[in-house]
Amino acid sequence: MNNRHVAALALVLATAAGVAHAEDQPQQPEVKASVEKCWGVAKAGQNDCSAGPGTICAGTAKADYQKNAWINVPGGTCTSIKTPKGHGTLTQTG
C-alpha cells in the first residue's frame, strides 16, 4: 500500500467511526414552549390572570372555566384539556 491508499483508508475509517458515534447519540426531542397561557380551564379563584373587567388578576375568577381567565399549563397541552364547558384555548374567547 502506498501513502495515498493509507490516507484514503484512514479517512474512510474515521468517517465510519464518526457515523457510528452519531448513531449512538440519543435524538433530541423537539423543543416546545415550557408553559403556555390556556384560557377557559381555570377553576374559580385559581386563575393566573385576566378574569374580566373589575378584577385585579390572579385568583379573581368568579366561576369555574371562565372564558376570560387563563392559567399557565405545560406547553402543548392546552387544547387537549377538556372541561364541562369545552376545551382549553390559546386565545381569549370571552
Legacy VTK file of the C-alpha trace (Angstrom):
# vtk DataFile Version 3.0
C-alpha trace
ASCII
DATASET POLYDATA
POINTS 94 float
0.000 0.000 0.000
1.278 3.452 -0.806
0.779 6.595 1.250
-2.309 7.660 -0.751
-4.036 4.359 -0.058
-3.187 4.581 3.629
-4.517 8.153 3.815
-7.717 7.203 1.976
-8.250 4.177 4.233
-7.696 6.335 7.335
-10.259 8.845 6.054
-12.823 6.097 5.400
-12.298 4.587 8.852
-12.544 7.968 10.587
-15.768 8.755 8.726
-17.264 5.366 9.618
-16.351 5.843 13.268
-17.952 9.293 13.276
-21.164 7.956 11.740
-21.307 5.090 14.236
-20.799 7.514 17.122
-23.509 9.843 15.803
-25.968 6.943 15.647
-25.293 6.174 19.320
-26.337 9.659 20.401
-29.970 9.957 21.598
-32.253 12.012 19.396
-33.080 15.383 20.916
-36.854 15.854 21.234
-38.435 18.835 19.548
-38.355 21.728 21.981
-41.781 23.118 22.846
-42.682 26.058 24.999
-42.331 25.068 28.639
-45.658 26.718 29.506
-48.495 28.383 27.635
-51.487 30.508 28.585
-54.619 28.403 28.470
-57.955 30.197 28.508
-61.186 28.744 29.892
-59.781 25.921 32.035
-59.200 27.553 35.440
-61.380 26.797 38.422
-62.900 29.733 40.334
-60.218 31.609 42.237
-57.379 29.579 40.681
-56.668 31.599 37.532
-53.244 33.129 36.905
-54.596 36.355 35.413
-57.193 38.146 33.241
-60.591 37.430 34.700
-62.539 40.243 33.099
-63.475 43.800 33.987
-63.190 44.763 37.630
-60.664 42.079 38.529
-57.091 42.655 39.521
-55.605 39.419 38.223
-54.556 36.118 39.777
-57.144 34.283 41.851
-60.045 36.529 40.855
-62.096 34.279 38.556
-65.621 34.112 39.987
-66.703 30.924 38.199
-65.148 27.691 37.006
-63.893 27.695 33.409
-64.399 31.393 32.694
-63.513 32.086 29.072
-61.766 35.329 30.055
-59.443 33.766 32.657
-56.251 31.828 31.981
-53.738 29.621 33.750
-50.282 28.502 32.688
-50.186 24.866 31.615
-47.357 22.726 30.222
-46.570 23.701 26.629
-48.556 21.819 24.008
-51.312 20.647 26.370
-53.865 23.468 26.432
-56.160 22.458 23.596
-56.321 18.864 24.864
-57.693 19.939 28.267
-61.413 19.174 28.358
-63.799 20.880 30.754
-67.588 20.696 31.126
-67.669 23.888 29.032
-65.397 22.664 26.220
-61.684 22.510 25.542
-58.988 24.948 26.592
-57.970 27.538 24.030
-54.785 29.504 23.344
-56.740 32.714 22.744
-59.254 34.560 24.881
-62.783 33.912 23.656
-64.974 35.750 26.073
LINES 1 95
94 0 1 2 3 4 5 6 7 8 9 10 11 12 13 14 15 16 17 18 19 20 21 22 23 24 25 26 27 28 29 30 31 32 33 34 35 36 37 38 39 40 41 42 43 44 45 46 47 48 49 50 51 52 53 54 55 56 57 58 59 60 61 62 63 64 65 66 67 68 69 70 71 72 73 74 75 76 77 78 79 80 81 82 83 84 85 86 87 88 89 90 91 92 93
